[in-house]
Amino acid sequence: MPNISPQELKSRISSGLMCFPLTDFDAAGNLAAHACARRFEWLASFDTSAFVVAGGAGEFFSLSAQEYVELIATAVRVVGPRFPVIAGVGYGTRMAIALAQEAEQLGADGLLLMPPYLTEGSQAGLVAHIGAVCAATRLGVVVYNRANCRLNADSVAQLARLCPNLIGFKDGVGDLEQLVAIRTAAADRLAFFNGMPTAETFAPAFKGIGIPVYSSAIFNFVPRTALRFHKALNAGDDTTVAQITQQLLVPYVKIRGRQPGYAVSIVKAGARIVGRDAGPVRPPLSDLTRAEYDELAALIAKLGPQS
């Protein structure tokens, strides 16, 4: 049963910094649920608005059905009493519905609906897909606008009318002109989030069009720095924003851009560097090279203690 209503969830995630925790694997690449629980507890000691579990950074795409159940159940047990737990769902429509209903049964508070698997669809097809998932659950749903799920303003307006439990729009495309049109079409129905890779690098631009909320991957390994950046951004402290951008974000993004999939791999490397090892990434992702790992470690060392 959901712990909070879709509208309450929308209110909770309309401000603050959302946590997208990594998923822990052991040295053999198996799910390490006890390590996940420890990670959730550590991240829960910092100021966050919600936990989005089995998201992109959590390698949703590589989890088995049983691992998914174990991971969501662990999050609900460990942080559910204190923070909303939003479960990632995706793939084709019927599988996304099955995962959504599973997450609801496990006690999740909401869903992050990621792009469909592999195939492209028309705007009508995407509306039908998202509408079917929303209709299959009582949970609040945030749709992830990215890759092969790029919605236009008319589609979002239609979904906002048809789906009362569609509460959020997470943008991973970065087309600000289109995003302004989408926000205008949806009026106040949806909460909007910056979901770009290394969202902090886009945060000033998104804040400039009225979207200050974002998901932070670096929160997984430099939470104090992530929160310092977030506070500075919302306080208009341009000096601190520029300092962290130059000191960490620009060189970090340079490393991240060297290989496809490094948006997850570099976060797992960062976690290992600060003593919060989450194990290797699963194929088809690949881990950073030793030289890249050392390069990232040098960046992190300049930021000071994070725990």
C-alpha positions as CSV (number, residue, x, y, z in Angstrom):
1,M,0.0,0.0,0.0
2,P,1.3,3.5,-0.8
3,N,2.4,5.5,2.2
4,I,1.5,8.9,0.8
5,S,-0.9,10.2,-1.8
6,P,0.3,11.3,-5.3
7,Q,-0.4,14.9,-4.4
8,E,1.6,14.7,-1.2
9,L,4.4,13.1,-3.0
10,K,4.3,15.9,-5.6
11,S,4.6,18.4,-2.8
12,R,7.5,16.6,-1.1
13,I,9.6,16.4,-4.3
14,S,8.9,19.9,-5.6
15,S,11.8,21.3,-3.6
16,G,15.1,20.0,-2.2
17,L,17.6,17.6,-3.6
18,M,16.5,14.1,-4.7
19,C,18.8,11.1,-4.0
20,F,19.4,8.5,-6.7
21,P,21.4,5.9,-4.8
22,L,23.7,3.4,-6.5
23,T,22.9,-0.3,-6.3
24,D,25.5,-2.4,-4.6
25,F,27.0,-5.5,-6.2
26,D,29.6,-7.7,-4.7
27,A,32.9,-8.6,-6.3
28,A,31.2,-11.3,-8.3
29,G,28.6,-8.9,-9.6
30,N,25.7,-10.2,-7.4
31,L,23.2,-7.9,-5.7
32,A,24.4,-7.1,-2.2
33,A,21.2,-6.1,-0.4
34,H,22.9,-5.6,3.0
35,A,25.4,-3.2,1.5
36,C,22.5,-1.4,-0.2
37,A,20.8,-1.0,3.2
38,R,24.0,0.5,4.6
39,R,24.2,2.9,1.7
40,F,20.6,4.0,2.2
41,E,21.3,4.6,5.9
42,W,24.4,6.7,5.1
43,L,22.6,8.8,2.5
44,A,19.6,9.2,4.7
45,S,21.8,11.1,7.2
46,F,22.0,14.0,4.7
47,D,19.2,16.4,3.6
48,T,17.3,14.9,0.7
49,S,13.7,15.1,-0.4
50,A,13.2,11.5,-1.7
51,F,15.0,8.3,-2.6
52,V,14.7,7.2,-6.2
53,V,15.7,3.5,-6.1
54,A,16.5,1.3,-9.1
55,G,16.9,4.4,-11.3
56,G,19.5,5.0,-14.0
57,A,22.3,5.4,-11.5
58,G,21.0,2.3,-9.7
59,E,21.4,0.2,-12.9
60,F,17.7,-0.6,-13.2
61,F,18.4,-1.9,-16.7
62,S,20.6,-4.7,-15.4
63,L,18.5,-6.0,-12.5
64,S,16.7,-9.3,-12.6
65,A,13.0,-9.4,-11.4
66,Q,14.0,-11.0,-8.1
67,E,16.8,-8.4,-7.5
68,Y,14.3,-5.6,-8.3
69,V,11.9,-6.9,-5.6
70,E,14.7,-7.3,-3.1
71,L,16.1,-3.8,-3.8
72,I,12.7,-2.0,-3.5
73,A,11.8,-3.9,-0.4
74,T,15.1,-3.0,1.2
75,A,14.6,0.7,0.5
76,V,11.1,0.7,1.8
77,R,12.2,-1.1,5.0
78,V,15.3,1.1,5.6
79,V,14.3,4.6,4.6
80,G,10.5,4.3,3.8
81,P,9.5,5.5,7.3
82,R,11.5,8.7,6.8
83,F,11.6,9.5,3.1
84,P,9.4,8.9,0.1
85,V,10.7,5.9,-1.9
86,I,10.2,6.2,-5.7
87,A,10.8,3.0,-7.6
88,G,12.2,3.0,-11.2
89,V,10.0,1.1,-13.7
90,G,10.4,0.7,-17.5
91,Y,10.7,-1.6,-20.5
92,G,7.6,-2.4,-22.6
93,T,4.1,-1.4,-21.4
94,R,3.1,-4.7,-19.8
95,M,6.4,-5.2,-18.1
96,A,6.3,-1.6,-16.8
97,I,2.8,-2.2,-15.4
98,A,3.9,-5.4,-13.7
99,L,6.9,-3.6,-12.1
100,A,4.7,-0.7,-11.1
101,Q,2.2,-3.0,-9.4
102,E,5.0,-4.9,-7.7
103,A,6.5,-1.7,-6.4
104,E,3.1,-0.6,-5.1
105,Q,2.7,-3.9,-3.3
106,L,6.1,-3.5,-1.7
107,G,5.2,-0.2,-0.2
108,A,6.8,2.3,-2.6
109,D,5.4,5.8,-2.6
110,G,5.8,6.6,-6.3
111,L,7.3,5.6,-9.6
112,L,9.9,7.0,-12.1
113,L,8.7,5.8,-15.5
114,M,11.8,5.5,-17.7
115,P,11.8,5.3,-21.5
116,P,10.4,2.2,-23.2
117,Y,12.9,-0.5,-24.1
118,L,14.7,-0.2,-27.5
119,T,11.9,0.8,-29.9
120,E,10.8,4.3,-30.8
121,G,7.2,5.3,-30.7
122,S,4.9,8.0,-32.0
123,Q,3.6,10.7,-29.7
124,A,0.2,8.8,-29.6
125,G,2.0,5.6,-28.8
126,L,4.0,7.3,-25.9
127,V,0.8,8.8,-24.5
128,A,-0.9,5.4,-24.6
129,H,2.1,3.8,-22.9
130,I,2.4,6.3,-20.1
131,G,-1.4,6.4,-19.7
132,A,-1.6,2.6,-19.3
133,V,1.1,2.6,-16.6
134,C,-0.6,5.4,-14.7
135,A,-4.0,3.7,-14.9
136,A,-2.5,0.5,-13.5
137,T,-1.4,2.0,-10.2
138,R,-2.5,4.4,-7.4
139,L,1.0,5.6,-7.0
140,G,2.2,9.0,-8.2
141,V,4.2,8.8,-11.4
142,V,7.1,10.9,-12.7
143,V,7.8,10.4,-16.4
144,Y,11.4,10.6,-17.6
145,N,11.7,12.6,-20.8
146,R,14.8,11.2,-22.4
147,A,16.1,9.0,-25.3
148,N,13.2,7.4,-27.1
149,C,10.6,9.0,-24.8
150,R,10.7,12.7,-26.0
151,L,7.3,14.2,-25.4
152,N,6.0,17.3,-27.0
153,A,3.8,20.0,-25.3
154,D,0.5,18.6,-26.7
155,S,1.3,15.1,-25.4
156,V,2.2,16.3,-21.9
157,A,-1.0,18.5,-21.8
158,Q,-3.1,15.4,-22.8
159,L,-1.4,13.2,-20.2
160,A,-1.9,15.8,-17.5
161,R,-5.7,15.8,-18.3
162,L,-6.0,12.0,-18.5
163,C,-3.8,10.9,-15.7
164,P,-4.5,12.4,-12.2
165,N,-1.6,10.4,-10.7
166,L,0.9,11.7,-13.2
167,I,2.7,14.2,-10.9
168,G,6.1,14.9,-12.4
169,F,8.2,15.4,-15.5
170,K,11.9,14.7,-15.3
171,D,13.8,16.1,-18.3
172,G,16.9,14.5,-19.5
173,V,17.0,16.1,-23.0
174,G,17.9,19.7,-22.2
175,D,15.9,21.5,-24.9
176,L,15.0,24.6,-22.9
177,E,12.8,26.1,-25.6
178,Q,10.7,22.9,-25.8
179,L,10.7,22.6,-22.0
180,V,9.2,26.1,-21.6
181,A,6.4,25.1,-24.0
182,I,5.8,21.9,-22.0
183,R,5.7,23.7,-18.7
184,T,3.3,26.2,-20.1
185,A,1.0,23.5,-21.5
186,A,1.0,21.5,-18.2
187,A,0.3,24.7,-16.2
188,D,0.6,23.7,-12.5
189,R,-0.3,20.1,-12.9
190,L,3.2,18.7,-12.8
191,A,6.3,19.1,-10.8
192,F,9.3,19.6,-13.1
193,F,12.9,18.3,-12.6
194,N,16.3,18.7,-14.2
195,G,17.3,15.1,-14.9
196,M,20.3,15.8,-17.1
197,P,23.5,13.7,-16.6
198,T,25.5,15.6,-13.9
199,A,22.5,17.8,-13.5
200,E,24.5,20.4,-11.6
201,T,26.2,21.5,-14.8
202,F,22.7,22.4,-16.2
203,A,21.2,23.6,-12.9
204,P,21.7,27.4,-13.4
205,A,20.1,27.2,-16.9
206,F,17.1,25.1,-15.6
207,K,16.7,27.4,-12.6
208,G,16.6,30.3,-15.0
209,I,13.4,29.0,-16.6
210,G,11.8,28.2,-13.2
211,I,13.0,24.6,-12.6
212,P,15.3,24.6,-9.6
213,V,14.9,20.9,-8.6
214,Y,17.3,18.3,-9.9
215,S,18.6,14.8,-9.3
216,S,22.2,14.7,-8.1
217,A,24.4,11.7,-9.0
218,I,27.4,13.2,-7.3
219,F,25.4,13.1,-4.0
220,N,26.3,9.4,-4.0
221,F,30.0,10.2,-3.2
222,V,30.4,13.9,-2.3
223,P,27.1,14.6,-0.5
224,R,28.4,17.6,1.4
225,T,29.7,19.2,-1.8
226,A,26.4,18.4,-3.6
227,L,24.4,20.0,-0.8
228,R,26.7,23.0,-0.7
229,F,26.2,23.5,-4.5
230,H,22.5,23.1,-4.1
231,K,22.3,25.6,-1.3
232,A,24.5,28.1,-3.2
233,L,22.4,27.8,-6.3
234,N,19.2,28.5,-4.5
235,A,20.7,31.3,-2.5
236,G,22.0,33.1,-5.6
237,D,25.6,32.5,-4.4
238,D,27.2,32.6,-7.9
239,T,30.7,32.7,-6.5
240,T,30.3,29.2,-4.8
241,V,28.5,27.8,-7.8
242,A,31.3,28.9,-10.1
243,Q,34.0,27.6,-7.8
244,I,32.5,24.1,-7.5
245,T,31.8,24.1,-11.3
246,Q,35.4,24.9,-12.1
247,Q,37.0,22.8,-9.3
248,L,34.9,19.6,-9.8
249,L,32.1,19.6,-12.4
250,V,34.0,20.7,-15.5
251,P,36.9,18.1,-15.1
252,Y,34.4,15.5,-13.8
253,V,32.2,15.8,-17.0
254,K,35.3,15.6,-19.1
255,I,36.1,12.1,-17.6
256,R,32.4,11.1,-17.8
257,G,32.3,11.9,-21.5
258,R,35.1,9.5,-22.5
259,Q,33.0,6.4,-22.8
260,P,29.3,5.6,-23.2
261,G,27.8,4.6,-19.9
262,Y,30.4,6.4,-17.8
263,A,27.6,8.5,-16.2
264,V,27.0,5.5,-13.9
265,S,30.6,4.1,-13.9
266,I,32.1,7.4,-12.7
267,V,29.7,7.5,-9.8
268,K,30.6,4.0,-8.7
269,A,34.2,5.0,-8.9
270,G,33.6,8.0,-6.8
271,A,31.8,5.9,-4.2
272,R,34.8,3.6,-4.0
273,I,37.2,6.5,-3.7
274,V,35.4,7.8,-0.6
275,G,35.2,4.4,1.1
276,R,31.6,3.6,0.1
277,D,32.4,1.0,-2.5
278,A,29.3,-0.2,-4.4
279,G,31.1,-2.9,-6.5
280,P,31.6,-2.9,-10.2
281,V,29.1,-1.9,-12.8
282,R,27.4,-4.6,-14.8
283,P,27.9,-5.2,-18.5
284,P,27.3,-3.7,-21.0
285,L,28.7,-0.8,-18.9
286,S,32.5,-0.8,-18.1
287,D,34.4,0.6,-15.1
288,L,36.8,3.5,-15.3
289,T,40.4,2.8,-16.2
290,R,43.0,3.0,-13.5
291,A,44.3,6.3,-14.8
292,E,40.7,7.7,-14.9
293,Y,40.1,6.5,-11.4
294,D,43.3,8.2,-10.2
295,E,42.2,11.4,-12.0
296,L,38.9,11.4,-10.3
297,A,40.5,10.6,-6.9
298,A,42.6,13.7,-7.2
299,L,39.5,15.9,-7.9
300,I,37.7,14.4,-4.9
301,A,40.7,14.9,-2.6
302,K,40.5,18.7,-3.1
303,L,36.9,18.8,-1.8
304,G,37.5,17.8,1.8
305,P,35.7,15.2,4.0
306,Q,32.2,14.1,2.9
307,S,31.0,11.8,5.7
